[in-house]
Amino acid sequence: MRDWYNDEPDRPKPGQVARTIVDCLHHWSDIELDLQDNGIDLESGVLHTRSWRWLRLRITALAADPHSRLHKALTKGA
């Protein structure tokens, strides 16, 4: 039995919806627009100079932000 301090990090908390990075990538136009709102222009070539981890962290943050287009797209109908 797991104790409170040994919680599984991948398990969604109550009220959260579990989504994979692939689920997020299906909403690429929302990601592009959200990143542009945050000052990241994907057309500038930034994806050629940054790591996949850098992009994944930003997409994950967008998915968790209730004000982002990505979050709204992922939770629509959930």
SULSULNOR-V521969 format. One record per residue. N is the residue number from 1. RES is the residue in three letters. PSI is psi in radians with two decimals (* if undefined). OMEGA is omega in whole degrees, 0 to 359 (none if undefined). Layout:
n = [N N]
res = [RES RES]
psi = [PSI PSI]
omega = [OMEGA OMEGA]
This chain:
n = [1 2 3 4 5 6 7 8 9 10 11 12 13 14 15 16 17 18 19 20 21 22 23 24 25 26 27 28 29 30 31 32 33 34 35 36 37 38 39 40 41 42 43 44 45 46 47 48 49 50 51 52 53 54 55 56 57 58 59 60 61 62 63 64 65 66 67 68 69 70 71 72 73 74 75 76 77 78]
res = [MET ARG ASP TRP TYR ASN ASP GLU PRO ASP ARG PRO LYS PRO GLY GLN VAL ALA ARG THR ILE VAL ASP CYS LEU HIS HIS TRP SER ASP ILE GLU LEU ASP LEU GLN ASP ASN GLY ILE ASP LEU GLU SER GLY VAL LEU HIS THR ARG SER TRP ARG TRP LEU ARG LEU ARG ILE THR ALA LEU ALA ALA ASP PRO HIS SER ARG LEU HIS LYS ALA LEU THR LYS GLY ALA]
psi = [2.35 2.41 2.93 -0.55 -0.11 0.77 2.60 2.10 -0.46 -0.17 2.24 2.51 2.83 2.31 -0.18 2.69 2.26 2.16 2.55 2.95 -0.55 -0.70 -0.73 -0.75 -0.33 -0.21 0.81 -0.70 -0.63 -0.68 -0.83 -0.81 -0.71 -0.74 -0.68 -0.71 -0.47 0.19 0.27 1.89 1.90 -0.38 -0.14 -0.14 0.16 -0.52 -0.28 -0.34 -0.17 2.80 2.88 -0.66 -0.73 -0.81 -0.74 -0.72 -0.71 -0.67 -0.71 -0.72 -0.70 -0.72 -0.51 -0.26 1.97 -0.22 -0.13 2.69 -0.69 -0.83 -0.78 -0.70 -0.67 -0.53 -0.06 2.12 0.10 *]
omega = [181 174 182 183 182 181 177 184 183 181 180 177 178 181 179 178 180 179 176 177 178 175 180 184 175 180 186 181 176 178 180 182 178 179 177 177 179 176 179 180 182 178 182 182 182 181 176 184 181 181 175 179 179 180 181 179 180 177 178 178 178 180 181 183 183 179 183 176 181 180 180 179 182 185 178 179 181 none]
